[in-house]
Amino acid sequence: MDHLVMASVNHFGGLDFEVDFVAKLLSWAPALEELKIDWKGEKDCSMVLAKLLALPRVSPRAKVIVTFL
């Protein structure tokens, strides 16, 4: 994952295992600049978004972009 610069997660539902996957991406990819998430879940997004924004990142340039479908 040392060379991963951009990643996309489609049909994100906000489930715990999906948040854990995003956490792994942010903590394992030192070159990551952009992580796009396409939200398609019916779960309350405010709590999940707060979790996503609070996740630690190994890359200081990593941006998390969430779009709602």
Backbone torsions as a table, in degrees:
resi	resn	phi	psi	omega
1	MET	NA	6.4	-177.2
2	ASP	-65.1	-22.1	-175.3
3	HIS	-110.6	6.0	-179.5
4	LEU	-71.9	118.6	-177.1
5	VAL	-105.1	-37.8	-179.2
6	MET	-138.4	142.5	178.3
7	ALA	-141.4	154.0	177.4
8	SER	-130.5	140.4	174.3
9	VAL	-121.3	114.4	-178.3
10	ASN	-97.8	152.3	177.7
11	HIS	56.3	41.0	179.5
12	PHE	-69.7	128.0	-177.0
13	GLY	-108.5	-6.3	179.4
14	GLY	84.6	12.1	179.1
15	LEU	-73.1	157.2	-175.0
16	ASP	-56.5	-42.6	-178.2
17	PHE	-68.1	-29.0	177.1
18	GLU	-71.3	-41.1	176.3
19	VAL	-64.0	-40.2	177.0
20	ASP	-62.0	-39.2	177.7
21	PHE	-62.8	-45.2	177.9
22	VAL	-62.4	-39.9	178.1
23	ALA	-60.6	-41.5	178.1
24	LYS	-63.9	-43.9	178.1
25	LEU	-58.8	-46.3	-177.9
26	LEU	-67.6	-29.6	-177.1
27	SER	-92.6	-13.9	-176.8
28	TRP	-109.3	-7.7	-173.7
29	ALA	-114.8	93.1	-176.4
30	PRO	-69.1	-18.9	-180.0
31	ALA	-98.3	1.3	-175.4
32	LEU	-62.1	129.7	177.9
33	GLU	-111.7	-30.7	-174.9
34	GLU	-148.1	129.8	175.4
35	LEU	-123.4	111.8	-179.0
36	LYS	-97.0	132.0	179.1
37	ILE	-123.1	123.0	174.7
38	ASP	-96.4	106.5	-176.4
39	TRP	-79.4	125.0	176.7
40	LYS	-135.0	15.0	-176.9
41	GLY	-84.7	161.7	176.6
42	GLU	-103.8	-3.1	178.4
43	LYS	-70.3	152.8	178.8
44	ASP	-57.3	115.1	-172.1
45	CYS	-79.3	-21.1	-175.6
46	SER	-63.6	-41.9	179.4
47	MET	-68.5	-40.5	-179.4
48	VAL	-68.4	-42.0	179.1
49	LEU	-63.4	-38.3	176.9
50	ALA	-62.1	-40.3	177.1
51	LYS	-63.6	-45.4	-178.1
52	LEU	-62.0	-43.2	-178.1
53	LEU	-70.7	-23.6	-179.2
54	ALA	-88.2	-6.1	-178.0
55	LEU	-65.6	137.1	176.6
56	PRO	-69.5	148.3	-178.1
57	ARG	-126.4	136.4	176.9
58	VAL	-80.0	-24.6	178.4
59	SER	-99.7	123.7	178.5
60	PRO	-69.8	-15.1	-179.7
61	ARG	-93.8	-4.8	-173.3
62	ALA	-67.3	122.9	175.5
63	LYS	-110.8	140.9	174.7
64	VAL	-108.2	119.6	-178.7
65	ILE	-114.5	120.9	-178.5
66	VAL	-112.2	126.8	174.3
67	THR	-117.2	143.2	-178.3
68	PHE	-102.7	124.6	-178.8
69	LEU	-93.8	NA	NA
